[in-house]
Amino acid sequence: MEFNQLESFLSVVKYKSFSKAAKELYLTQPTISNNIQNLEKELKTTLLDRKSKTISLTDSGKILYEYAMELINIREQAKFSIIEHWDKIEGKIEIDASSIPEQYILPYIIRDFRKKYPKVSFSVNHKNSKDIIDDIVKGRQNFGIVGAKCSSRMLKYIDFYEDELIFAVPNNDNYPMSTDQPLDIDVLFSEKFIFRKEGSGTRLFIEQCLCNKDISLDDLNIAYSIESNEMIKKMIELELGVSFMSKVSIKNEIDLGLIKPFKIKDLSLKRNFYFVYCKNRTLPPIVETFKDFLIDWTGI
């Protein structure tokens, strides 16, 4: 069992494609196929189900996958420790992040991290919090950045940034009052709402907070379900509805007088963003460095 065989196996699982795996590893497709076949021959089992349109893991493949990830990460940890000894930290960090941290917080984190480690590059993928957590639990990813927790014994959460959701409304005559004064919670039942789609960390958090007040989302007039934060902001400006939004995400709109931010009486909407990972797996060493950096990060 060789590292190049394990890398080929992991890449095929990641992309569900031999051709994409070959492209990622700068190998030919026959080489990838040969590496997988040699693995299966050595282990005397079938690792990948190739009969269906989508390549999937067999039961034996699922067992090997966990060990293969661990072996590759330990190898990288050894290489990294030697590199770190000579103060030459470099490499690429691929991050799955939910909308708010991806768009409004992660750029500042990357800026500050690269000041300390200029040879590190980043690749950022947008996913909602639920999908990120599902990928980690199912072993498709090692870590991510999310705006909501899902209970699991496998997961470890590290909070690195405190956020606050506010009741965001158009700056028009319907809300002439000062934003210094919290609004009564009854206002929620007389407005058209624009909500993020299901799976969003923001939506999950709001649902939990309202549930604590015996309010269901079904009690609200949800006129629109939108994926994009930017679209929600524009719809509020155009007076199509109101929403609960992260304060950091509408800072510019507040400063420009396009959106007014209100608090709701007796409704606490403070939350944290989290670095989440599987505590039973070894993180790649460069990701460990990034995780430790986030713990000490002072924020925007």
URGIVEN-V95147 format. One record per helix or strand of 3 or more residues. SS is the DSSP state (2 for helix, 1 for strand). FROM is the first residue (numbers start at 1). LEN is the number of residues. If there is no record, write none. Layout:
ss->SS from->FROM len->LEN
ss->SS from->FROM len->LEN
This chain:
ss->2 from->3 len->13
ss->2 from->18 len->8
ss->2 from->29 len->15
ss->2 from->59 len->27
ss->1 from->91 len->7
ss->2 from->99 len->18
ss->1 from->120 len->7
ss->2 from->129 len->9
ss->1 from->143 len->4
ss->1 from->155 len->16
ss->2 from->173 len->3
ss->2 from->185 len->6
ss->1 from->192 len->5
ss->2 from->201 len->11
ss->2 from->217 len->3
ss->1 from->221 len->6
ss->2 from->229 len->9
ss->1 from->242 len->5
ss->2 from->247 len->9
ss->1 from->259 len->4
ss->1 from->270 len->9
ss->2 from->285 len->12
